[in-house]
Amino acid sequence: MFRNRMSVVVALSALAFCLPLVCHGASGVTPESDSNDAIVIRNTSHSANSALKKAVAYLVAQQSEDGYFGEHPEIGFTGLAVAALAKSPFRNEPAVKPAIEKGVKRLLSQQKANGSFAGDDLRSLDNYRTAISIMALVAVDPASYADQIEKAQKFLITMQMGPHNGADKDRDKNFYGGFRYDEEKGRADMSNTQMALQALNDSGLDPDSEVWKRAVVFLNRCQNRSESNDTGHAANDGGGIYAPNETKVKNGTVTLPDGRIVYKSYGSMTYALLKCFIFAGVSKDDPRVQAAYDWIASHYTVEENPGLGQQGLYYYYNTMASTLAIYNSPRIKSSESKQYDWADDLVERLVALQREDGSWTNENDRWMEGSPVLVTAYASLALESALSVIAPVTD
């Protein structure tokens, strides 16, 4: 997560799925008829689009003359805002299109000779900033920025811990295959990793690349599933943690009767884990994927980030929505035969939380979620992911 007083800046852009919903009503409730289905879908779409329109107007108003968005001259925030605007239904409107263009110009001005979008400070955020910038450029126009994207992709690959930088699969179990903050930091975590893998996927990295194979090693070690986690300190609930030897849950370690220490799973990292397994080509039928999905189903909520409460709430919303869109899941089904129409639930929740000026903010400002620009970009991307699984309804 963002160190030196900066937040984790994660733009998790969903793939462009348009999936019909068989039943789309309140959580756990099956609509009585196709007519009711259509009404609920239509209302959800209208609510999401209305909220997005206000959010887009807010983001555009927060752009400075030099192209940055928000209260910080930070390309991470700017990349997130550009991605949110470019993926919105309003990207070609007169006030929005030039804002995107100005934001892209600012991003490109920050690309370094090595391909990274590293910024001019010492905050050690090369991985995040480069991944966000890749996703923003892909969202705007991948053909026009193909050269810049390719250079950034090559740099991003160097952020993975592997043989090219001396990491050993068997020796370095806490970080092998994961992605780090920058070239100087040897540690890796699930948040940096999901960010990088999202960008590599979006930019078209070869599915047969060794990057994906190394990543699966790290993902296995970030999952509480002892059958596939060889660190020796995995629980067995199937959920995800921040790193093989770390969780962000308060009092998040448990000492088992045999003396082993295990780390508690939590919401945002479990969704991230599931999404990364999919990017890496792991089948939905694989027991690791099913275990992560089962954790999500048994902890389903749009009221909080499970395990962290209100901490990182909008990061959670964005990760949740993009993961389920990519998973191709309009509904979440639990082992107790409960079913949740997550897109409808999430849209309703975000609409209720949106402020009058079109922004969102989190009173719990851990990881800088007190920043309206950061949180509004997260929320907008989450709405766009939700909309991608709601079938258009015609009268």
C-alpha positions in Angstrom: 0.0 0.0 0.0 1.2 3.6 -0.6 4.0 4.3 1.8 5.3 7.7 2.9 1.8 8.9 3.7 0.4 8.0 0.3 -2.4 5.6 -0.4 -2.5 2.5 -2.4 -3.5 3.9 -5.7 -5.1 1.2 -7.6 -7.0 1.4 -10.9 -8.5 -1.9 -11.5 -10.2 -1.5 -14.9 -12.6 -4.3 -15.7 -12.7 -6.0 -19.1 -15.6 -5.0 -21.3 -18.1 -7.7 -20.5 -21.8 -7.2 -21.2 -23.4 -10.1 -19.4 -27.1 -10.7 -19.2 -28.5 -11.2 -15.8 -30.9 -14.1 -15.3 -32.3 -12.6 -12.1 -31.4 -9.2 -10.9 -33.2 -8.2 -7.7 -32.4 -7.6 -4.1 -29.8 -9.8 -2.4 -30.9 -13.4 -2.0 -34.3 -12.7 -3.7 -35.4 -14.2 -7.0 -37.6 -11.8 -9.0 -41.1 -13.2 -9.7 -41.1 -12.4 -13.5 -39.0 -11.3 -16.4 -41.0 -8.1 -16.3 -39.7 -7.4 -12.8 -36.3 -8.4 -13.9 -36.3 -5.7 -16.6 -37.5 -3.0 -14.3 -34.8 -3.7 -11.7 -32.1 -3.8 -14.4 -33.3 -0.6 -16.0 -33.5 1.2 -12.6 -30.0 0.0 -11.7 -28.6 1.1 -15.0 -30.2 4.5 -14.7 -29.1 5.0 -11.1 -25.5 4.0 -12.0 -25.4 6.3 -15.1 -26.8 9.2 -13.1 -24.2 8.7 -10.3 -21.5 8.4 -12.9 -22.5 11.6 -14.7 -22.2 13.5 -11.5 -18.9 11.9 -10.6 -17.4 12.6 -14.1 -18.4 16.3 -13.7 -16.7 16.4 -10.3 -13.5 14.8 -11.5 -13.3 17.2 -14.5 -13.7 20.1 -12.2 -10.7 18.9 -10.0 -8.2 19.0 -12.9 -5.5 21.6 -12.7 -4.1 23.5 -15.6 -1.1 21.3 -15.8 -3.2 18.2 -16.2 -3.1 16.7 -12.7 -6.3 15.6 -11.0 -6.8 16.4 -7.3 -5.0 17.9 -4.4 -1.6 16.2 -5.1 0.6 16.5 -8.2 0.5 12.7 -8.3 0.4 10.8 -11.5 -1.2 7.8 -9.7 -4.3 9.9 -8.9 -4.2 11.4 -12.4 -4.0 8.0 -14.1 -6.9 6.7 -12.0 -9.0 9.7 -13.0 -8.1 9.4 -16.7 -9.1 5.7 -16.6 -12.4 6.4 -14.9 -13.3 9.2 -17.4 -12.2 7.2 -20.4 -14.2 4.1 -19.4 -17.3 6.2 -18.7 -20.3 6.6 -21.1 -19.5 10.3 -21.1 -15.9 10.2 -22.4 -16.7 12.1 -25.7 -18.7 14.9 -24.1 -17.3 18.4 -24.7 -16.0 19.0 -21.2 -14.7 15.4 -20.7 -12.7 14.7 -23.8 -10.2 17.6 -23.4 -9.8 16.6 -19.7 -8.8 13.1 -20.8 -6.4 14.5 -23.4 -4.8 16.9 -20.9 -4.5 14.1 -18.3 -2.8 11.8 -20.9 -0.4 14.6 -21.8 0.6 14.9 -18.2 1.0 11.1 -17.8 3.2 10.9 -20.9 5.4 13.8 -19.7 6.3 11.6 -16.7 7.4 8.5 -18.6 11.1 7.9 -18.1 13.7 6.5 -20.5 13.4 3.0 -18.9 9.7 2.9 -19.6 8.5 3.6 -16.1 6.1 6.3 -15.0 8.0 7.0 -11.9 7.3 10.6 -11.0 9.9 13.1 -9.7 9.8 12.3 -6.0 11.2 9.5 -3.8 8.0 7.8 -2.8 9.0 4.5 -4.3 5.8 4.0 -6.2 7.2 3.0 -9.6 5.1 -0.2 -9.9 1.8 1.5 -9.0 2.3 4.5 -11.1 3.5 2.6 -14.1 0.7 0.0 -13.9 -1.9 2.8 -13.5 -0.5 4.7 -16.4 -0.6 1.6 -18.6 -4.3 1.0 -17.8 -5.2 4.6 -18.3 -3.5 4.6 -21.8 -5.2 1.3 -22.7 -8.5 2.7 -21.7 -8.1 5.9 -23.8 -6.5 4.5 -27.0 -4.2 1.5 -27.0 -3.3 1.9 -30.6 -2.2 5.5 -30.4 0.0 4.9 -27.3 1.3 1.4 -28.3 5.0 2.4 -28.1 4.6 4.0 -24.6 2.6 1.0 -23.4 5.1 -1.5 -24.7 8.0 0.3 -23.0 6.1 0.5 -19.7 5.1 -3.2 -19.9 8.8 -4.2 -20.3 9.6 -2.1 -17.2 6.8 -3.5 -15.2 8.0 -7.0 -15.8 11.3 -6.1 -14.0 9.3 -5.3 -10.9 8.5 -9.0 -10.4 10.7 -10.9 -8.1 12.3 -13.7 -10.0 15.6 -15.2 -11.4 16.3 -12.0 -13.3 16.9 -10.1 -10.0 18.2 -13.0 -7.9 15.0 -14.2 -6.3 14.8 -18.0 -5.7 11.5 -19.9 -5.7 12.4 -22.2 -2.8 14.5 -19.8 -0.7 12.4 -16.6 -1.0 9.0 -17.8 -0.2 7.7 -14.5 1.1 8.2 -12.6 -2.2 9.2 -14.8 -5.1 6.8 -14.2 -8.1 5.2 -11.1 -6.5 5.7 -7.5 -7.5 7.4 -4.8 -5.5 7.2 -1.1 -5.1 10.4 -0.2 -7.0 13.7 -1.6 -8.1 15.3 -1.0 -4.6 12.7 -2.8 -2.5 13.0 -6.6 -2.5 9.7 -7.3 -0.7 6.5 -7.9 -2.6 2.8 -7.8 -1.8 -0.6 -8.8 -3.2 -1.7 -5.2 -3.8 1.3 -4.3 -5.9 0.9 -7.7 -7.6 -2.7 -7.3 -8.6 -2.0 -3.9 -9.9 0.9 -5.1 -12.1 -0.9 -8.2 -13.4 -4.0 -6.1 -14.3 -1.8 -3.8 -16.3 0.1 -6.7 -18.0 -3.2 -8.4 -18.8 -4.7 -5.2 -20.2 -1.6 -4.5 -22.3 -1.6 -7.9 -23.9 1.2 -9.8 -22.3 1.6 -13.2 -23.8 -0.5 -15.8 -21.9 2.5 -18.2 -22.1 4.9 -15.7 -20.5 6.9 -16.9 -17.5 5.6 -13.9 -15.6 2.3 -15.6 -15.1 3.9 -18.9 -13.9 6.0 -17.0 -11.4 3.0 -15.1 -10.3 1.0 -18.2 -9.5 3.7 -19.3 -7.1 3.2 -16.0 -5.2 -0.6 -16.2 -5.4 -0.5 -19.7 -3.9 1.5 -18.4 -1.0 -0.9 -15.5 -0.4 -3.9 -17.9 -0.1 -5.0 -19.5 3.1 -5.1 -23.0 1.6 -2.5 -25.4 3.0 -2.8 -27.8 0.1 -1.3 -25.3 -2.3 0.5 -23.0 0.1 4.0 -24.3 1.0 5.0 -21.6 3.5 4.0 -23.6 6.5 1.8 -20.9 8.0 -1.4 -21.1 5.9 -4.9 -21.4 7.4 -7.6 -23.2 5.4 -10.4 -20.7 4.7 -9.4 -20.1 1.1 -9.1 -16.3 1.6 -6.3 -14.0 0.6 -3.8 -12.0 2.6 -1.5 -9.0 1.9 1.7 -11.0 1.5 2.8 -14.6 2.4 3.9 -13.4 5.8 1.6 -10.4 6.4 -2.1 -9.4 6.8 -3.6 -5.9 7.3 -6.2 -7.2 9.7 -5.8 -5.8 13.2 -4.6 -8.6 15.6 -4.5 -10.6 12.4 -2.3 -13.5 13.5 -3.4 -16.7 15.1 -1.2 -19.3 16.8 -2.4 -22.8 16.2 -2.1 -25.6 18.8 0.9 -27.0 16.8 2.7 -23.6 17.2 2.2 -22.5 13.6 1.3 -18.8 13.1 -1.3 -18.1 10.4 -2.6 -14.9 9.0 -6.3 -13.8 8.8 -7.8 -13.4 5.4 -9.7 -10.2 4.4 -12.0 -8.9 1.6 -10.0 -6.7 -0.8 -7.1 -9.1 -1.0 -9.3 -12.1 -1.5 -11.0 -10.5 -4.5 -7.5 -9.4 -5.8 -6.3 -13.0 -5.4 -9.2 -14.4 -7.3 -8.7 -11.9 -10.1 -5.0 -12.6 -10.4 -5.6 -16.3 -10.6 -7.9 -15.6 -13.6 -5.3 -13.4 -15.3 -2.7 -16.1 -14.8 -4.8 -18.6 -16.6 -5.9 -20.7 -13.7 -9.3 -22.4 -14.5 -12.5 -21.4 -12.7 -12.8 -25.1 -11.8 -9.4 -25.2 -10.1 -9.8 -25.8 -6.3 -7.7 -22.7 -5.5 -10.1 -20.5 -7.5 -13.1 -22.2 -6.0 -11.7 -21.8 -2.5 -11.3 -18.0 -3.0 -14.8 -17.8 -4.5 -16.3 -19.7 -1.6 -14.6 -17.3 0.9 -16.1 -14.3 -1.0 -19.5 -15.9 -1.1 -19.5 -16.6 2.7 -18.3 -13.1 3.5 -20.4 -11.2 1.0 -21.2 -7.6 1.8 -21.2 -4.1 0.4 -21.3 -2.5 3.8 -17.7 -2.9 4.7 -14.3 -4.4 3.6 -14.6 -7.8 5.4 -11.9 -8.0 8.0 -11.0 -4.3 7.8 -14.4 -2.6 8.3 -14.4 0.8 6.8 -10.6 0.8 6.1 -9.9 0.7 2.4 -13.6 0.6 1.6 -13.5 2.1 -1.8 -10.4 0.2 -2.8 -12.5 -2.8 -1.8 -15.5 -1.7 -3.9 -13.3 -1.2 -7.0 -11.5 -4.5 -6.5 -14.7 -6.4 -5.9 -16.5 -5.0 -8.9 -13.6 -5.5 -11.4 -13.0 -9.0 -10.1 -16.6 -10.2 -10.5 -16.9 -8.6 -13.9 -13.7 -10.4 -15.1 -14.9 -13.6 -13.4 -18.0 -13.3 -15.5 -20.3 -13.6 -12.5 -23.5 -11.5 -12.5 -24.5 -13.3 -9.3 -22.6 -14.6 -6.3 -23.8 -18.0 -5.1 -22.9 -19.4 -1.7 -22.8 -23.0 -0.5 -25.8 -22.2 1.7 -27.8 -21.7 -1.6 -27.9 -17.9 -1.1 -27.6 -15.7 -4.2 -26.5 -12.1 -4.3 -27.0 -9.7 -7.2 -23.8 -7.9 -6.4 -24.0 -5.2 -9.2 -27.4 -4.1 -8.0 -26.3 -4.1 -4.4 -23.1 -2.2 -5.1 -24.8 0.5 -7.3 -27.5 1.0 -4.6 -24.8 1.4 -1.9 -22.6 3.8 -4.0 -25.6 5.9 -4.9 -26.5 6.2 -1.3 -22.9 7.2 -0.3 -22.4 9.8 -3.1 -22.2 13.4 -1.9 -24.2 16.2 -3.4 -21.2 17.5 -5.5 -20.8 14.1 -7.2 -17.9 12.9 -5.1 -17.3 10.2 -2.5 -15.0 10.2 0.5 -14.2 7.9 3.3 -14.2 9.2 6.9 -11.7 6.5 7.6 -8.8 8.0 5.7 -6.3 5.1 6.0 -4.5 4.7 2.6 -5.6 8.3 1.8 -9.3 7.4 1.3 -10.1 10.8 2.7 -9.1 12.2 -0.7 -12.3 12.8 -2.7 -10.5 12.5 -6.1 -8.9 9.2 -5.2 -12.2 7.8 -3.8 -14.3 9.2 -6.6 -12.1 7.5 -9.2 -12.4 4.2 -7.3 -16.2 4.6 -7.0 -16.5 5.5 -10.7 -14.5 2.5 -11.8 -16.6 0.3 -9.6 -19.8 1.6 -11.1 -18.4 1.1 -14.6 -17.6 -2.5 -13.7 -21.1 -3.0 -12.3 -22.7 -1.6 -15.5 -20.6 -4.0 -17.6 -22.5 -7.0 -16.2 -26.0 -5.4 -16.4 -27.6 -6.2 -19.8 -29.0 -3.1 -21.6 -32.8 -3.0 -21.5 -34.9 -1.6 -24.3 -38.4 -0.4 -24.1 
